[in-house]
Amino acid sequence: MNLKEALEGKEYIIREIRTDDEELNAFLFSLGCYSGEAITVVSQKKRGCVISVKDARYSIDNQLAEAIII
């Protein structure tokens, strides 16, 4: 299941980042999104979602949300 399908307010553990784009992978890593890290979907939006990683909140688009496998 990817992050786009996650329930709001529930904490998940990232299993993998599924992308062939190295820039996208590096960007997600800089946010703290990598295997084994806890992540929470704060809210779902039409074009993306707001996530909480390591006590920080980020707004990500659907492409990024689909790349994060939980």
Secondary structure by P-SEA (a helix, b strand, c coil): cccccccccbbbbbcccccccaaaaaaaaaacccccbbbbbccccccbbbbbcccbbbbbcaaaaaaccc
